[in-house]
Amino acid sequence: MSKGRGIFQIESNFGTSAAMIEMLVYSRPGHIELLPALPEAWARSGSVTGVGVRGGFVVDLRWQDGKVTEARLRSVGGRSTTVSYGGVARDLSLKPGGSVTLRDVGR
């Protein structure tokens, strides 16, 4: 290897961003968990949009003081899922292309 040229390791570049997203929205088919591992440094307020989750949904999420204030779920092919946050779960059924906005989820 020539001097001044480092190794570009693609796994860590993509893996880090995926791990950060999963701290905010964890999913598996049929279940979406909001803020499962929110870092204290991010807790005051924040948002993330366009997170594709397993099961055929896209999530937009806002939080304040470590609690979910709004979550919008859009179906891109998914039909039903359970959304959970802080021990509370809600079953949702959407038609493909449909959406629902949950407000004050964590209050």
Biopython code that builds the backbone (N, CA, C, O; Angstrom):
import numpy as np
from Bio.PDB.StructureBuilder import StructureBuilder

atoms = [
    (1, "MET", "N", (0.849, -1.168, 0.000)),
    (1, "MET", "CA", (0.000, 0.000, 0.000)),
    (1, "MET", "C", (0.893, 1.228, 0.000)),
    (1, "MET", "O", (1.883, 1.291, 0.728)),
    (2, "SER", "N", (0.533, 2.202, -0.824)),
    (2, "SER", "CA", (1.346, 3.414, -0.906)),
    (2, "SER", "C", (1.086, 4.332, 0.277)),
    (2, "SER", "O", (0.017, 4.306, 0.888)),
    (3, "LYS", "N", (2.082, 5.136, 0.580)),
    (3, "LYS", "CA", (2.009, 6.051, 1.716)),
    (3, "LYS", "C", (0.860, 7.045, 1.537)),
    (3, "LYS", "O", (0.649, 7.581, 0.449)),
    (4, "GLY", "N", (0.113, 7.283, 2.642)),
    (4, "GLY", "CA", (-0.973, 8.261, 2.614)),
    (4, "GLY", "C", (-2.310, 7.710, 2.150)),
    (4, "GLY", "O", (-3.283, 8.459, 2.070)),
    (5, "ARG", "N", (-2.384, 6.445, 1.850)),
    (5, "ARG", "CA", (-3.657, 5.866, 1.410)),
    (5, "ARG", "C", (-4.149, 4.887, 2.461)),
    (5, "ARG", "O", (-3.500, 3.878, 2.738)),
    (6, "GLY", "N", (-5.280, 5.187, 3.035)),
    (6, "GLY", "CA", (-5.850, 4.318, 4.054)),
    (6, "GLY", "C", (-6.775, 3.288, 3.443)),
    (6, "GLY", "O", (-7.047, 3.303, 2.243)),
    (7, "ILE", "N", (-7.239, 2.419, 4.269)),
    (7, "ILE", "CA", (-8.182, 1.393, 3.835)),
    (7, "ILE", "C", (-9.585, 1.915, 4.079)),
    (7, "ILE", "O", (-9.895, 2.411, 5.163)),
    (8, "PHE", "N", (-10.426, 1.800, 3.073)),
    (8, "PHE", "CA", (-11.823, 2.193, 3.191)),
    (8, "PHE", "C", (-12.623, 0.934, 3.492)),
    (8, "PHE", "O", (-12.715, 0.034, 2.658)),
    (9, "GLN", "N", (-13.198, 0.876, 4.683)),
    (9, "GLN", "CA", (-13.958, -0.306, 5.081)),
    (9, "GLN", "C", (-15.438, 0.036, 5.067)),
    (9, "GLN", "O", (-15.936, 0.683, 5.988)),
    (10, "ILE", "N", (-16.134, -0.387, 4.040)),
    (10, "ILE", "CA", (-17.522, -0.032, 3.813)),
    (10, "ILE", "C", (-18.455, -0.538, 4.917)),
    (10, "ILE", "O", (-19.442, 0.125, 5.236)),
    (11, "GLU", "N", (-18.161, -1.694, 5.499)),
    (11, "GLU", "CA", (-19.056, -2.247, 6.519)),
    (11, "GLU", "C", (-19.216, -1.298, 7.702)),
    (11, "GLU", "O", (-20.329, -1.101, 8.189)),
    (12, "SER", "N", (-18.128, -0.714, 8.163)),
    (12, "SER", "CA", (-18.237, 0.181, 9.316)),
    (12, "SER", "C", (-18.907, 1.492, 8.936)),
    (12, "SER", "O", (-19.605, 2.085, 9.758)),
    (13, "ASN", "N", (-18.713, 1.950, 7.726)),
    (13, "ASN", "CA", (-19.360, 3.196, 7.315)),
    (13, "ASN", "C", (-20.875, 3.058, 7.256)),
    (13, "ASN", "O", (-21.591, 3.944, 7.723)),
    (14, "PHE", "N", (-21.371, 1.972, 6.696)),
    (14, "PHE", "CA", (-22.812, 1.778, 6.631)),
    (14, "PHE", "C", (-23.358, 1.214, 7.942)),
    (14, "PHE", "O", (-24.479, 1.543, 8.332)),
    (15, "GLY", "N", (-22.598, 0.386, 8.614)),
    (15, "GLY", "CA", (-23.054, -0.228, 9.851)),
    (15, "GLY", "C", (-23.271, 0.769, 10.969)),
    (15, "GLY", "O", (-24.185, 0.607, 11.777)),
    (16, "THR", "N", (-22.444, 1.793, 11.025)),
    (16, "THR", "CA", (-22.590, 2.805, 12.081)),
    (16, "THR", "C", (-23.903, 3.555, 11.936)),
    (16, "THR", "O", (-24.617, 3.745, 12.921)),
    (17, "SER", "N", (-24.228, 3.978, 10.735)),
    (17, "SER", "CA", (-25.490, 4.721, 10.550)),
    (17, "SER", "C", (-26.694, 3.817, 10.815)),
    (17, "SER", "O", (-27.686, 4.274, 11.382)),
    (18, "ALA", "N", (-26.627, 2.566, 10.422)),
    (18, "ALA", "CA", (-27.728, 1.638, 10.693)),
    (18, "ALA", "C", (-27.908, 1.430, 12.196)),
    (18, "ALA", "O", (-29.037, 1.370, 12.681)),
    (19, "ALA", "N", (-26.809, 1.320, 12.929)),
    (19, "ALA", "CA", (-26.891, 1.150, 14.383)),
    (19, "ALA", "C", (-27.506, 2.387, 15.039)),
    (19, "ALA", "O", (-28.294, 2.266, 15.977)),
    (20, "MET", "N", (-27.149, 3.565, 14.551)),
    (20, "MET", "CA", (-27.708, 4.800, 15.112)),
    (20, "MET", "C", (-29.215, 4.871, 14.869)),
    (20, "MET", "O", (-29.964, 5.268, 15.761)),
    (21, "ILE", "N", (-29.660, 4.495, 13.688)),
    (21, "ILE", "CA", (-31.097, 4.497, 13.390)),
    (21, "ILE", "C", (-31.825, 3.490, 14.272)),
    (21, "ILE", "O", (-32.922, 3.774, 14.754)),
    (22, "GLU", "N", (-31.234, 2.323, 14.488)),
    (22, "GLU", "CA", (-31.903, 1.318, 15.319)),
    (22, "GLU", "C", (-31.978, 1.725, 16.789)),
    (22, "GLU", "O", (-32.778, 1.159, 17.533)),
    (23, "MET", "N", (-31.170, 2.686, 17.227)),
    (23, "MET", "CA", (-31.312, 3.219, 18.583)),
    (23, "MET", "C", (-32.571, 4.079, 18.678)),
    (23, "MET", "O", (-33.106, 4.280, 19.769)),
    (24, "LEU", "N", (-33.040, 4.582, 17.550)),
    (24, "LEU", "CA", (-34.218, 5.443, 17.511)),
    (24, "LEU", "C", (-35.485, 4.685, 17.131)),
    (24, "LEU", "O", (-36.554, 4.933, 17.688)),
    (25, "VAL", "N", (-35.362, 3.766, 16.187)),
    (25, "VAL", "CA", (-36.506, 2.984, 15.713)),
    (25, "VAL", "C", (-36.027, 1.557, 15.460)),
    (25, "VAL", "O", (-35.241, 1.311, 14.545)),
    (26, "TYR", "N", (-36.501, 0.627, 16.269)),
    (26, "TYR", "CA", (-36.162, -0.780, 16.079)),
    (26, "TYR", "C", (-37.371, -1.468, 15.468)),
    (26, "TYR", "O", (-38.506, -1.210, 15.869)),
    (27, "SER", "N", (-37.131, -2.341, 14.503)),
    (27, "SER", "CA", (-38.272, -3.023, 13.898)),
    (27, "SER", "C", (-37.943, -4.459, 13.552)),
    (27, "SER", "O", (-36.789, -4.840, 13.354)),
    (28, "ARG", "N", (-38.996, -5.228, 13.489)),
    (28, "ARG", "CA", (-38.996, -6.566, 12.934)),
    (28, "ARG", "C", (-40.390, -6.716, 12.324)),
    (28, "ARG", "O", (-41.291, -5.968, 12.705)),
    (29, "PRO", "N", (-40.604, -7.629, 11.412)),
    (29, "PRO", "CA", (-41.940, -7.730, 10.817)),
    (29, "PRO", "C", (-43.025, -7.865, 11.888)),
    (29, "PRO", "O", (-42.973, -8.755, 12.736)),
    (30, "GLY", "N", (-43.994, -6.975, 11.829)),
    (30, "GLY", "CA", (-45.107, -7.006, 12.774)),
    (30, "GLY", "C", (-44.902, -6.198, 14.039)),
    (30, "GLY", "O", (-45.802, -6.134, 14.876)),
    (31, "HIS", "N", (-43.735, -5.573, 14.202)),
    (31, "HIS", "CA", (-43.478, -4.810, 15.436)),
    (31, "HIS", "C", (-42.499, -3.663, 15.171)),
    (31, "HIS", "O", (-41.459, -3.846, 14.539)),
    (32, "ILE", "N", (-42.857, -2.485, 15.668)),
    (32, "ILE", "CA", (-42.003, -1.299, 15.581)),
    (32, "ILE", "C", (-41.879, -0.730, 16.993)),
    (32, "ILE", "O", (-42.891, -0.473, 17.646)),
    (33, "GLU", "N", (-40.657, -0.533, 17.466)),
    (33, "GLU", "CA", (-40.423, 0.052, 18.783)),
    (33, "GLU", "C", (-39.773, 1.419, 18.616)),
    (33, "GLU", "O", (-38.747, 1.553, 17.949)),
    (34, "LEU", "N", (-40.379, 2.429, 19.225)),
    (34, "LEU", "CA", (-39.891, 3.805, 19.124)),
    (34, "LEU", "C", (-38.962, 4.137, 20.290)),
    (34, "LEU", "O", (-39.288, 3.858, 21.443)),
    (35, "LEU", "N", (-37.830, 4.719, 19.999)),
    (35, "LEU", "CA", (-36.814, 5.140, 20.962)),
    (35, "LEU", "C", (-36.402, 4.033, 21.931)),
    (35, "LEU", "O", (-36.453, 4.231, 23.145)),
    (36, "PRO", "N", (-35.998, 2.876, 21.418)),
    (36, "PRO", "CA", (-35.614, 1.799, 22.329)),
    (36, "PRO", "C", (-34.304, 2.048, 23.061)),
    (36, "PRO", "O", (-34.078, 1.475, 24.127)),
    (37, "ALA", "N", (-33.428, 2.902, 22.505)),
    (37, "ALA", "CA", (-32.115, 3.131, 23.128)),
    (37, "ALA", "C", (-31.649, 4.558, 22.847)),
    (37, "ALA", "O", (-30.539, 4.769, 22.360)),
    (38, "LEU", "N", (-32.493, 5.527, 23.152)),
    (38, "LEU", "CA", (-32.175, 6.931, 22.890)),
    (38, "LEU", "C", (-31.001, 7.370, 23.757)),
    (38, "LEU", "O", (-31.086, 7.314, 24.984)),
    (39, "PRO", "N", (-29.903, 7.808, 23.133)),
    (39, "PRO", "CA", (-28.764, 8.284, 23.923)),
    (39, "PRO", "C", (-29.131, 9.535, 24.723)),
    (39, "PRO", "O", (-29.849, 10.403, 24.227)),
    (40, "GLU", "N", (-28.651, 9.623, 25.928)),
    (40, "GLU", "CA", (-28.948, 10.770, 26.788)),
    (40, "GLU", "C", (-28.571, 12.090, 26.113)),
    (40, "GLU", "O", (-29.264, 13.093, 26.284)),
    (41, "ALA", "N", (-27.495, 12.095, 25.360)),
    (41, "ALA", "CA", (-27.045, 13.317, 24.688)),
    (41, "ALA", "C", (-28.029, 13.785, 23.619)),
    (41, "ALA", "O", (-27.991, 14.951, 23.227)),
    (42, "TRP", "N", (-28.900, 12.911, 23.142)),
    (42, "TRP", "CA", (-29.882, 13.271, 22.113)),
    (42, "TRP", "C", (-31.275, 13.479, 22.695)),
    (42, "TRP", "O", (-32.188, 13.854, 21.960)),
    (43, "ALA", "N", (-31.464, 13.248, 23.984)),
    (43, "ALA", "CA", (-32.798, 13.171, 24.578)),
    (43, "ALA", "C", (-33.561, 14.490, 24.598)),
    (43, "ALA", "O", (-34.790, 14.477, 24.538)),
    (44, "ARG", "N", (-32.887, 15.609, 24.679)),
    (44, "ARG", "CA", (-33.600, 16.882, 24.833)),
    (44, "ARG", "C", (-34.638, 17.085, 23.736)),
    (44, "ARG", "O", (-35.801, 17.356, 24.032)),
    (45, "SER", "N", (-34.240, 16.959, 22.494)),
    (45, "SER", "CA", (-35.201, 17.033, 21.394)),
    (45, "SER", "C", (-34.542, 16.525, 20.128)),
    (45, "SER", "O", (-33.318, 16.530, 19.996)),
    (46, "GLY", "N", (-35.376, 16.089, 19.204)),
    (46, "GLY", "CA", (-34.846, 15.634, 17.937)),
    (46, "GLY", "C", (-35.936, 15.073, 17.056)),
    (46, "GLY", "O", (-37.099, 14.968, 17.444)),
    (47, "SER", "N", (-35.522, 14.719, 15.863)),
    (47, "SER", "CA", (-36.442, 14.111, 14.911)),
    (47, "SER", "C", (-35.651, 13.334, 13.876)),
    (47, "SER", "O", (-34.465, 13.574, 13.655)),
    (48, "VAL", "N", (-36.334, 12.411, 13.261)),
    (48, "VAL", "CA", (-35.783, 11.637, 12.161)),
    (48, "VAL", "C", (-36.937, 11.373, 11.198)),
    (48, "VAL", "O", (-38.061, 11.110, 11.626)),
    (49, "THR", "N", (-36.657, 11.443, 9.905)),
    (49, "THR", "CA", (-37.710, 11.233, 8.917)),
    (49, "THR", "C", (-37.280, 10.200, 7.886)),
    (49, "THR", "O", (-36.097, 10.031, 7.589)),
    (50, "GLY", "N", (-38.279, 9.522, 7.357)),
    (50, "GLY", "CA", (-38.042, 8.590, 6.263)),
    (50, "GLY", "C", (-37.324, 7.308, 6.626)),
    (50, "GLY", "O", (-36.600, 6.750, 5.802)),
    (51, "VAL", "N", (-37.510, 6.835, 7.838)),
    (51, "VAL", "CA", (-36.845, 5.593, 8.261)),
    (51, "VAL", "C", (-37.655, 4.401, 7.746)),
    (51, "VAL", "O", (-38.785, 4.175, 8.179)),
    (52, "GLY", "N", (-37.074, 3.653, 6.830)),
    (52, "GLY", "CA", (-37.719, 2.440, 6.345)),
    (52, "GLY", "C", (-37.575, 1.342, 7.375)),
    (52, "GLY", "O", (-36.467, 1.039, 7.816)),
    (53, "VAL", "N", (-38.686, 0.745, 7.760)),
    (53, "VAL", "CA", (-38.652, -0.295, 8.792)),
    (53, "VAL", "C", (-39.162, -1.617, 8.234)),
    (53, "VAL", "O", (-39.882, -1.660, 7.236)),
    (54, "ARG", "N", (-38.774, -2.678, 8.897)),
    (54, "ARG", "CA", (-39.180, -4.013, 8.469)),
    (54, "ARG", "C", (-40.699, -4.147, 8.537)),
    (54, "ARG", "O", (-41.340, -3.609, 9.440)),
    (55, "GLY", "N", (-41.250, -4.851, 7.597)),
    (55, "GLY", "CA", (-42.692, -5.047, 7.563)),
    (55, "GLY", "C", (-43.389, -4.148, 6.559)),
    (55, "GLY", "O", (-44.602, -4.257, 6.378)),
    (56, "GLY", "N", (-42.646, -3.257, 5.896)),
    (56, "GLY", "CA", (-43.233, -2.447, 4.829)),
    (56, "GLY", "C", (-43.771, -1.096, 5.252)),
    (56, "GLY", "O", (-44.777, -0.636, 4.713)),
    (57, "PHE", "N", (-43.113, -0.445, 6.217)),
    (57, "PHE", "CA", (-43.547, 0.872, 6.680)),
    (57, "PHE", "C", (-42.388, 1.860, 6.663)),
    (57, "PHE", "O", (-41.220, 1.470, 6.659)),
    (58, "VAL", "N", (-42.728, 3.140, 6.653)),
    (58, "VAL", "CA", (-41.757, 4.224, 6.788)),
    (58, "VAL", "C", (-42.186, 5.055, 7.987)),
    (58, "VAL", "O", (-43.372, 5.342, 8.151)),
    (59, "VAL", "N", (-41.226, 5.445, 8.830)),
    (59, "VAL", "CA", (-41.524, 6.166, 10.066)),
    (59, "VAL", "C", (-40.856, 7.538, 10.064)),
    (59, "VAL", "O", (-39.680, 7.671, 9.725)),
    (60, "ASP", "N", (-41.631, 8.559, 10.451)),
    (60, "ASP", "CA", (-41.117, 9.886, 10.796)),
    (60, "ASP", "C", (-41.355, 10.029, 12.299)),
    (60, "ASP", "O", (-42.442, 9.718, 12.785)),
    (61, "LEU", "N", (-40.354, 10.493, 13.031)),
    (61, "LEU", "CA", (-40.436, 10.490, 14.491)),
    (61, "LEU", "C", (-39.901, 11.784, 15.066)),
    (61, "LEU", "O", (-38.874, 12.293, 14.614)),
    (62, "ARG", "N", (-40.602, 12.329, 16.078)),
    (62, "ARG", "CA", (-40.143, 13.506, 16.815)),
    (62, "ARG", "C", (-40.190, 13.181, 18.303)),
    (62, "ARG", "O", (-41.059, 12.444, 18.770)),
    (63, "TRP", "N", (-39.224, 13.754, 19.042)),
    (63, "TRP", "CA", (-39.228, 13.551, 20.488)),
    (63, "TRP", "C", (-38.791, 14.824, 21.192)),
    (63, "TRP", "O", (-38.120, 15.681, 20.617)),
    (64, "GLN", "N", (-39.188, 14.922, 22.446)),
    (64, "GLN", "CA", (-38.861, 16.053, 23.315)),
    (64, "GLN", "C", (-38.661, 15.490, 24.711)),
    (64, "GLN", "O", (-39.467, 14.684, 25.176)),
    (65, "ASP", "N", (-37.590, 15.909, 25.388)),
    (65, "ASP", "CA", (-37.303, 15.447, 26.752)),
    (65, "ASP", "C", (-37.335, 13.927, 26.872)),
    (65, "ASP", "O", (-37.820, 13.380, 27.863)),
    (66, "GLY", "N", (-36.813, 13.257, 25.853)),
    (66, "GLY", "CA", (-36.713, 11.804, 25.874)),
    (66, "GLY", "C", (-37.992, 11.050, 25.611)),
    (66, "GLY", "O", (-38.023, 9.825, 25.734)),
    (67, "LYS", "N", (-39.071, 11.767, 25.245)),
    (67, "LYS", "CA", (-40.364, 11.128, 25.019)),
    (67, "LYS", "C", (-40.858, 11.418, 23.610)),
    (67, "LYS", "O", (-40.685, 12.517, 23.084)),
    (68, "VAL", "N", (-41.471, 10.415, 23.019)),
    (68, "VAL", "CA", (-42.033, 10.571, 21.680)),
    (68, "VAL", "C", (-43.177, 11.570, 21.736)),
    (68, "VAL", "O", (-44.094, 11.418, 22.542)),
    (69, "THR", "N", (-43.132, 12.590, 20.886)),
    (69, "THR", "CA", (-44.230, 13.553, 20.794)),
    (69, "THR", "C", (-45.081, 13.323, 19.555)),
    (69, "THR", "O", (-46.264, 13.663, 19.537)),
    (70, "GLU", "N", (-44.475, 12.740, 18.509)),
    (70, "GLU", "CA", (-45.225, 12.477, 17.290)),
    (70, "GLU", "C", (-44.535, 11.383, 16.491)),
    (70, "GLU", "O", (-43.312, 11.371, 16.348)),
    (71, "ALA", "N", (-45.331, 10.480, 15.982)),
    (71, "ALA", "CA", (-44.820, 9.424, 15.114)),
    (71, "ALA", "C", (-45.791, 9.273, 13.948)),
    (71, "ALA", "O", (-46.989, 9.065, 14.143)),
    (72, "ARG", "N", (-45.262, 9.380, 12.746)),
    (72, "ARG", "CA", (-46.078, 9.175, 11.548)),
    (72, "ARG", "C", (-45.612, 7.893, 10.881)),
    (72, "ARG", "O", (-44.425, 7.721, 10.602)),
    (73, "LEU", "N", (-46.549, 7.002, 10.629)),
    (73, "LEU", "CA", (-46.249, 5.747, 9.953)),
    (73, "LEU", "C", (-46.962, 5.728, 8.612)),
    (73, "LEU", "O", (-48.160, 5.996, 8.524)),
    (74, "ARG", "N", (-46.205, 5.406, 7.567)),
    (74, "ARG", "CA", (-46.758, 5.277, 6.220)),
    (74, "ARG", "C", (-46.535, 3.856, 5.739)),
    (74, "ARG", "O", (-45.454, 3.291, 5.907)),
    (75, "SER", "N", (-47.547, 3.298, 5.151)),
    (75, "SER", "CA", (-47.434, 1.953, 4.607)),
    (75, "SER", "C", (-46.935, 2.029, 3.163)),
    (75, "SER", "O", (-47.483, 2.762, 2.339)),
    (76, "VAL", "N", (-45.894, 1.264, 2.878)),
    (76, "VAL", "CA", (-45.422, 1.136, 1.501)),
    (76, "VAL", "C", (-45.634, -0.301, 1.023)),
    (76, "VAL", "O", (-45.018, -0.744, 0.054)),
    (77, "GLY", "N", (-46.485, -0.994, 1.695)),
    (77, "GLY", "CA", (-46.776, -2.389, 1.379)),
    (77, "GLY", "C", (-47.181, -3.174, 2.604)),
    (77, "GLY", "O", (-47.787, -4.241, 2.502)),
    (78, "GLY", "N", (-46.842, -2.638, 3.772)),
    (78, "GLY", "CA", (-47.230, -3.289, 5.017)),
    (78, "GLY", "C", (-48.710, -3.096, 5.287)),
    (78, "GLY", "O", (-49.308, -2.127, 4.819)),
    (79, "ARG", "N", (-49.288, -3.989, 6.020)),
    (79, "ARG", "CA", (-50.715, -3.908, 6.312)),
    (79, "ARG", "C", (-50.999, -3.741, 7.802)),
    (79, "ARG", "O", (-51.859, -2.945, 8.180)),
    (80, "SER", "N", (-50.294, -4.473, 8.640)),
    (80, "SER", "CA", (-50.540, -4.340, 10.079)),
    (80, "SER", "C", (-49.226, -4.456, 10.830)),
    (80, "SER", "O", (-48.290, -5.130, 10.400)),
    (81, "THR", "N", (-49.190, -3.776, 11.966)),
    (81, "THR", "CA", (-48.012, -3.809, 12.825)),
    (81, "THR", "C", (-48.421, -3.380, 14.219)),
    (81, "THR", "O", (-49.508, -2.838, 14.418)),
    (82, "THR", "N", (-47.567, -3.617, 15.160)),
    (82, "THR", "CA", (-47.747, -3.120, 16.519)),
    (82, "THR", "C", (-46.654, -2.084, 16.764)),
    (82, "THR", "O", (-45.476, -2.345, 16.519)),
    (83, "VAL", "N", (-47.047, -0.920, 17.244)),
    (83, "VAL", "CA", (-46.096, 0.138, 17.572)),
    (83, "VAL", "C", (-46.019, 0.218, 19.084)),
    (83, "VAL", "O", (-47.045, 0.313, 19.757)),
    (84, "SER", "N", (-44.796, 0.181, 19.625)),
    (84, "SER", "CA", (-44.667, 0.256, 21.076)),
    (84, "SER", "C", (-43.679, 1.335, 21.475)),
    (84, "SER", "O", (-42.731, 1.655, 20.759)),
    (85, "TYR", "N", (-43.943, 1.876, 22.641)),
    (85, "TYR", "CA", (-43.063, 2.867, 23.249)),
    (85, "TYR", "C", (-43.300, 2.864, 24.743)),
    (85, "TYR", "O", (-44.440, 2.989, 25.191)),
    (86, "GLY", "N", (-42.247, 2.725, 25.517)),
    (86, "GLY", "CA", (-42.342, 2.828, 26.968)),
    (86, "GLY", "C", (-43.350, 1.899, 27.599)),
    (86, "GLY", "O", (-44.030, 2.290, 28.548)),
    (87, "GLY", "N", (-43.468, 0.682, 27.106)),
    (87, "GLY", "CA", (-44.377, -0.280, 27.704)),
    (87, "GLY", "C", (-45.806, -0.207, 27.199)),
    (87, "GLY", "O", (-46.631, -1.031, 27.593)),
    (88, "VAL", "N", (-46.123, 0.748, 26.344)),
    (88, "VAL", "CA", (-47.458, 0.867, 25.765)),
    (88, "VAL", "C", (-47.380, 0.400, 24.320)),
    (88, "VAL", "O", (-46.457, 0.767, 23.593)),
    (89, "ALA", "N", (-48.350, -0.410, 23.904)),
    (89, "ALA", "CA", (-48.372, -0.917, 22.534)),
    (89, "ALA", "C", (-49.703, -0.580, 21.880)),
    (89, "ALA", "O", (-50.752, -0.568, 22.525)),
    (90, "ARG", "N", (-49.632, -0.307, 20.585)),
    (90, "ARG", "CA", (-50.844, 0.005, 19.820)),
    (90, "ARG", "C", (-50.801, -0.773, 18.508)),
    (90, "ARG", "O", (-49.822, -0.696, 17.766)),
    (91, "ASP", "N", (-51.860, -1.516, 18.229)),
    (91, "ASP", "CA", (-51.973, -2.254, 16.979)),
    (91, "ASP", "C", (-52.509, -1.333, 15.895)),
    (91, "ASP", "O", (-53.476, -0.603, 16.113)),
    (92, "LEU", "N", (-51.878, -1.371, 14.729)),
    (92, "LEU", "CA", (-52.296, -0.536, 13.606)),
    (92, "LEU", "C", (-52.526, -1.389, 12.374)),
    (92, "LEU", "O", (-51.799, -2.351, 12.121)),
    (93, "SER", "N", (-53.546, -1.024, 11.612)),
    (93, "SER", "CA", (-53.808, -1.637, 10.312)),
    (93, "SER", "C", (-53.949, -0.523, 9.299)),
    (93, "SER", "O", (-54.750, 0.394, 9.480)),
    (94, "LEU", "N", (-53.170, -0.602, 8.231)),
    (94, "LEU", "CA", (-53.197, 0.408, 7.174)),
    (94, "LEU", "C", (-53.255, -0.275, 5.819)),
    (94, "LEU", "O", (-52.724, -1.370, 5.633)),
    (95, "LYS", "N", (-53.899, 0.381, 4.893)),
    (95, "LYS", "CA", (-53.850, -0.071, 3.514)),
    (95, "LYS", "C", (-52.539, 0.419, 2.916)),
    (95, "LYS", "O", (-52.035, 1.467, 3.320)),
    (96, "PRO", "N", (-51.975, -0.321, 1.957)),
    (96, "PRO", "CA", (-50.768, 0.171, 1.300)),
    (96, "PRO", "C", (-50.985, 1.589, 0.761)),
    (96, "PRO", "O", (-51.968, 1.855, 0.068)),
    (97, "GLY", "N", (-50.074, 2.478, 1.081)),
    (97, "GLY", "CA", (-50.196, 3.883, 0.700)),
    (97, "GLY", "C", (-50.839, 4.742, 1.782)),
    (97, "GLY", "O", (-50.787, 5.969, 1.709)),
    (98, "GLY", "N", (-51.443, 4.113, 2.781)),
    (98, "GLY", "CA", (-52.087, 4.839, 3.871)),
    (98, "GLY", "C", (-51.090, 5.284, 4.924)),
    (98, "GLY", "O", (-49.952, 4.816, 4.960)),
    (99, "SER", "N", (-51.534, 6.199, 5.786)),
    (99, "SER", "CA", (-50.664, 6.667, 6.869)),
    (99, "SER", "C", (-51.485, 7.005, 8.098)),
    (99, "SER", "O", (-52.698, 7.198, 8.024)),
    (100, "VAL", "N", (-50.804, 7.072, 9.224)),
    (100, "VAL", "CA", (-51.422, 7.472, 10.479)),
    (100, "VAL", "C", (-50.375, 8.270, 11.268)),
    (100, "VAL", "O", (-49.183, 7.965, 11.232)),
    (101, "THR", "N", (-50.849, 9.289, 11.976)),
    (101, "THR", "CA", (-49.975, 10.082, 12.824)),
    (101, "THR", "C", (-50.417, 9.907, 14.271)),
    (101, "THR", "O", (-51.575, 10.148, 14.612)),
    (102, "LEU", "N", (-49.494, 9.492, 15.104)),
    (102, "LEU", "CA", (-49.735, 9.340, 16.537)),
    (102, "LEU", "C", (-49.108, 10.536, 17.224)),
    (102, "LEU", "O", (-47.923, 10.802, 17.023)),
    (103, "ARG", "N", (-49.864, 11.261, 18.028)),
    (103, "ARG", "CA", (-49.344, 12.450, 18.717)),
    (103, "ARG", "C", (-49.320, 12.218, 20.216)),
    (103, "ARG", "O", (-50.142, 11.485, 20.766)),
    (104, "ASP", "N", (-48.350, 12.867, 20.869)),
    (104, "ASP", "CA", (-48.186, 12.749, 22.324)),
    (104, "ASP", "C", (-48.129, 11.293, 22.759)),
    (104, "ASP", "O", (-48.720, 10.906, 23.767)),
    (105, "VAL", "N", (-47.413, 10.500, 21.987)),
    (105, "VAL", "CA", (-47.317, 9.067, 22.233)),
    (105, "VAL", "C", (-46.718, 8.786, 23.602)),
    (105, "VAL", "O", (-47.181, 7.886, 24.303)),
    (106, "GLY", "N", (-45.708, 9.530, 23.992)),
    (106, "GLY", "CA", (-45.004, 9.233, 25.234)),
    (106, "GLY", "C", (-45.441, 10.079, 26.418)),
    (106, "GLY", "O", (-44.734, 10.122, 27.425)),
    (107, "ARG", "N", (-46.545, 10.733, 26.336)),
    (107, "ARG", "CA", (-46.987, 11.603, 27.443)),
    (107, "ARG", "C", (-48.159, 11.041, 28.183)),
    (107, "ARG", "O", (-48.641, 11.655, 29.134)),
]
sb = StructureBuilder()
sb.init_structure("model")
sb.init_model(0)
sb.init_chain("A")
sb.init_seg("    ")
for serial, (resi, resn, name, xyz) in enumerate(atoms, 1):
    if name == "N":
        sb.init_residue(resn, " ", resi, " ")
    sb.init_atom(name, np.array(xyz, "f"), 0.0, 1.0, " ", f" {name:<3s}", serial, name[0])
structure = sb.get_structure()
